[in-house]
Amino acid sequence: MSIERIFPPNAPTPRGPYSPAVRGGDFIFVSGQGPVDPKTDKLNSGDIRHETRQVLSNLKTILEGCGATMADVVRCSVYLKDGSEFKAMNEVYAEFFGEHRPARTTIVCEFVNPMRVEIDCVAYKPENPARK
């Protein structure tokens, strides 16, 4: 199995010493994404729906840069600043995943910056499609 660190074009610049995505064999691990506008590379603050939409757009861009789609996602972790915003976050989340419902964990936590949501994911996309 090979390991590849991936820095897709049009994705936000990492804020620390990590890769936006890492492919390990048939799995793609996407680092937690915040609501950063990749065009300005700045936090794109707003209400929870706005921020969730930006976060999931970033995940989608990174997955596409790895040759995968949202339908290939098998697991997500969602981190929320405020648990009372779960329902609104979940509505936007459902728009992006539709019937492709990955396993998910949602955690309420405190962030060191003013963002409201962060999401990471794992996708399954065989390196050799014949093995699928």
MIDRENSE-267322 format. One record per residue (C-alpha): residue number from 0; residue in three letters; x, y, z. Coordinates in steps of 0.5 Angstrom, whole numbers, plus 500, padded with zeros to 3 digits. Layout:
<pts>
PT; num; residuo; X; Y; Z
PT; NUM; Ala; X; Y; Z
...
</pts>
This chain:
<pts>
PT; num; residuo; X; Y; Z
PT; 0; Met; 500; 500; 500
PT; 1; Ser; 503; 507; 498
PT; 2; Ile; 501; 513; 502
PT; 3; Glu; 500; 520; 498
PT; 4; Arg; 500; 527; 501
PT; 5; Ile; 495; 531; 497
PT; 6; Phe; 495; 538; 496
PT; 7; Pro; 489; 539; 491
PT; 8; Pro; 488; 546; 487
PT; 9; Asn; 483; 551; 490
PT; 10; Ala; 483; 548; 497
PT; 11; Pro; 484; 552; 503
PT; 12; Thr; 491; 553; 505
PT; 13; Pro; 493; 548; 511
PT; 14; Arg; 493; 553; 518
PT; 15; Gly; 499; 548; 521
PT; 16; Pro; 503; 542; 519
PT; 17; Tyr; 498; 537; 516
PT; 18; Ser; 496; 535; 509
PT; 19; Pro; 489; 537; 507
PT; 20; Ala; 488; 530; 505
PT; 21; Val; 492; 523; 505
PT; 22; Arg; 491; 517; 501
PT; 23; Gly; 493; 511; 504
PT; 24; Gly; 491; 505; 499
PT; 25; Asp; 484; 505; 498
PT; 26; Phe; 482; 510; 503
PT; 27; Ile; 482; 518; 503
PT; 28; Phe; 483; 522; 509
PT; 29; Val; 481; 529; 509
PT; 30; Ser; 483; 533; 515
PT; 31; Gly; 478; 537; 519
PT; 32; Gln; 476; 543; 514
PT; 33; Gly; 473; 550; 517
PT; 34; Pro; 469; 555; 514
PT; 35; Val; 475; 558; 510
PT; 36; Asp; 474; 561; 503
PT; 37; Pro; 479; 558; 499
PT; 38; Lys; 479; 565; 494
PT; 39; Thr; 481; 569; 500
PT; 40; Asp; 484; 564; 504
PT; 41; Lys; 481; 567; 510
PT; 42; Leu; 475; 565; 515
PT; 43; Asn; 468; 566; 512
PT; 44; Ser; 464; 567; 518
PT; 45; Gly; 457; 567; 518
PT; 46; Asp; 451; 563; 521
PT; 47; Ile; 451; 556; 522
PT; 48; Arg; 448; 554; 515
PT; 49; His; 453; 559; 512
PT; 50; Glu; 459; 556; 515
PT; 51; Thr; 457; 549; 514
PT; 52; Arg; 456; 550; 507
PT; 53; Gln; 463; 553; 506
PT; 54; Val; 466; 547; 510
PT; 55; Leu; 462; 542; 506
PT; 56; Ser; 464; 546; 499
PT; 57; Asn; 471; 545; 502
PT; 58; Leu; 471; 538; 503
PT; 59; Lys; 468; 537; 496
PT; 60; Thr; 473; 541; 493
PT; 61; Ile; 479; 537; 496
PT; 62; Leu; 475; 530; 495
PT; 63; Glu; 475; 532; 487
PT; 64; Gly; 482; 534; 487
PT; 65; Cys; 483; 527; 490
PT; 66; Gly; 479; 524; 484
PT; 67; Ala; 473; 522; 489
PT; 68; Thr; 466; 525; 491
PT; 69; Met; 462; 526; 497
PT; 70; Ala; 458; 519; 495
PT; 71; Asp; 465; 516; 496
PT; 72; Val; 465; 518; 504
PT; 73; Val; 464; 513; 509
PT; 74; Arg; 465; 517; 515
PT; 75; Cys; 465; 524; 518
PT; 76; Ser; 466; 527; 524
PT; 77; Val; 463; 534; 526
PT; 78; Tyr; 465; 539; 531
PT; 79; Leu; 460; 544; 533
PT; 80; Lys; 461; 550; 537
PT; 81; Asp; 454; 550; 540
PT; 82; Gly; 450; 544; 540
PT; 83; Ser; 443; 548; 539
PT; 84; Glu; 446; 549; 532
PT; 85; Phe; 445; 542; 530
PT; 86; Lys; 439; 542; 527
PT; 87; Ala; 441; 547; 522
PT; 88; Met; 448; 544; 521
PT; 89; Asn; 444; 538; 519
PT; 90; Glu; 440; 541; 514
PT; 91; Val; 446; 543; 510
PT; 92; Tyr; 449; 537; 511
PT; 93; Ala; 443; 533; 508
PT; 94; Glu; 443; 537; 502
PT; 95; Phe; 451; 535; 501
PT; 96; Phe; 450; 528; 502
PT; 97; Gly; 443; 526; 500
PT; 98; Glu; 442; 519; 500
PT; 99; His; 449; 517; 501
PT; 100; Arg; 449; 518; 508
PT; 101; Pro; 456; 516; 511
PT; 102; Ala; 457; 514; 518
PT; 103; Arg; 458; 520; 523
PT; 104; Thr; 460; 523; 530
PT; 105; Thr; 458; 530; 532
PT; 106; Ile; 462; 533; 538
PT; 107; Val; 460; 539; 541
PT; 108; Cys; 467; 543; 543
PT; 109; Glu; 471; 549; 544
PT; 110; Phe; 475; 552; 538
PT; 111; Val; 481; 557; 539
PT; 112; Asn; 478; 561; 533
PT; 113; Pro; 471; 564; 532
PT; 114; Met; 469; 559; 527
PT; 115; Arg; 462; 555; 529
PT; 116; Val; 464; 548; 525
PT; 117; Glu; 469; 544; 523
PT; 118; Ile; 468; 537; 519
PT; 119; Asp; 473; 532; 517
PT; 120; Cys; 472; 525; 513
PT; 121; Val; 474; 519; 510
PT; 122; Ala; 473; 516; 503
PT; 123; Tyr; 473; 510; 500
PT; 124; Lys; 476; 510; 493
PT; 125; Pro; 480; 504; 490
PT; 126; Glu; 486; 506; 487
PT; 127; Asn; 485; 501; 482
PT; 128; Pro; 477; 501; 480
PT; 129; Ala; 478; 493; 478
PT; 130; Arg; 478; 492; 486
PT; 131; Lys; 472; 495; 487
</pts>
